[in-house]
Amino acid sequence: MSLVFVYGTLKRGGSNHTHLARQAFVGEARTAPGFRLYQLDGYPGMVALAGDHAGVTGEVWSVDAACLAQLDLLEGVAEGLYRREPVPLLAPFAGRSVEAYLYARSVAGRKDLGPTWA
């Protein structure tokens, strides 16, 4: 099982949440400072941003290998749209190995959404 931090359409109530069916919700979380959300085409993208002081809010899910492979397809990892990598979270997840999908393309001209996507 792997821990994954989700912050957009995969969250509970989100349009892609069904991809987390039969997986385990672990809890609400926030990244350490240094991450920000930007509006893409109907969904957010999280990027590393050195000047950020708030971090990003989201949820942590425990997922099996099959689900992780499905999420990689959904997020376009092979196409270079997103990359899955470890992200630091604040307590109670500080120090735990948690991965998230970071947007891998330019956010130039995209709307800054701050720390939370509704």
C-alpha positions in Angstrom: 0.0 0.0 0.0 1.1 3.5 -0.8 0.0 6.9 0.7 -1.1 9.5 -1.8 -1.9 13.1 -1.2 -4.8 14.4 -3.4 -5.9 18.0 -3.7 -8.4 18.3 -6.6 -10.8 16.2 -8.5 -9.7 13.0 -6.6 -10.9 14.4 -3.2 -14.1 13.1 -1.7 -17.0 14.6 -3.7 -14.7 15.4 -6.7 -15.5 14.4 -10.2 -12.7 11.8 -10.3 -13.1 10.4 -6.8 -14.5 7.1 -8.1 -10.9 6.2 -9.0 -10.3 5.8 -5.3 -13.1 3.3 -4.8 -12.2 0.5 -2.4 -9.2 2.5 -1.2 -8.8 3.8 2.4 -9.2 7.5 3.4 -6.5 8.2 5.9 -7.2 11.9 6.7 -7.2 15.5 5.8 -3.7 17.0 5.3 -1.6 20.0 4.3 1.7 20.1 2.5 4.6 21.8 4.1 5.1 25.4 2.7 6.5 25.5 -0.8 3.6 24.3 -2.9 0.8 26.1 -4.7 -2.3 25.3 -6.8 -3.0 26.7 -10.3 -6.2 26.6 -12.3 -5.7 24.4 -15.4 -8.6 23.2 -17.7 -11.3 22.5 -15.1 -9.0 21.1 -12.5 -6.0 22.2 -10.4 -2.4 21.5 -10.8 0.0 21.6 -7.8 3.5 22.9 -8.4 6.5 23.5 -6.1 6.9 27.2 -5.4 9.8 28.3 -3.3 8.1 31.6 -2.1 4.9 29.9 -0.9 4.3 30.0 2.9 0.9 28.3 3.1 1.2 24.9 1.4 -1.7 23.0 -0.1 -4.7 21.4 1.6 -6.0 18.0 0.6 -6.5 14.4 1.6 -4.3 11.4 2.2 -5.4 8.0 0.8 -3.9 4.6 1.2 -4.0 2.9 -2.2 -3.0 -0.4 -3.6 -0.6 -1.0 -6.5 -3.5 -1.4 -9.1 -5.0 1.9 -8.0 -1.7 3.7 -8.1 -1.2 2.5 -11.7 -4.7 3.7 -12.6 -4.0 7.1 -11.0 -0.7 7.3 -13.0 -2.8 6.8 -16.2 -5.4 9.3 -15.2 -2.8 12.0 -14.3 -0.9 11.5 -17.6 2.4 10.6 -16.0 3.7 8.8 -19.1 2.8 11.8 -21.2 4.6 14.2 -18.9 1.5 16.0 -17.7 2.1 15.2 -14.1 4.8 13.5 -12.2 4.3 11.5 -9.0 6.9 12.3 -6.3 7.2 12.5 -2.5 5.9 15.6 -0.8 6.4 16.7 2.8 3.3 17.0 4.8 2.6 18.8 8.1 1.5 16.9 11.3 0.1 14.3 11.7 1.7 13.1 8.5 5.1 14.7 9.0 7.9 12.3 8.3 5.7 9.8 6.6 6.3 8.7 3.0 3.5 10.3 1.0 3.5 11.0 -2.8 1.5 13.5 -4.8 1.0 14.4 -8.4 2.8 17.6 -9.3 1.9 19.4 -12.5 4.9 19.0 -14.9 4.2 21.8 -17.4 4.3 25.6 -17.2 1.8 27.5 -15.2 2.6 30.8 -16.9 -0.6 32.7 -17.4 -2.6 30.3 -15.2 -4.7 31.6 -12.3 -3.1 31.2 -8.9 -5.6 29.3 -6.7 -3.7 29.6 -3.5 -3.7 26.6 -1.0 -7.2 25.1 -1.6 -9.3 24.0 -4.6 -13.0 23.7 -3.9 
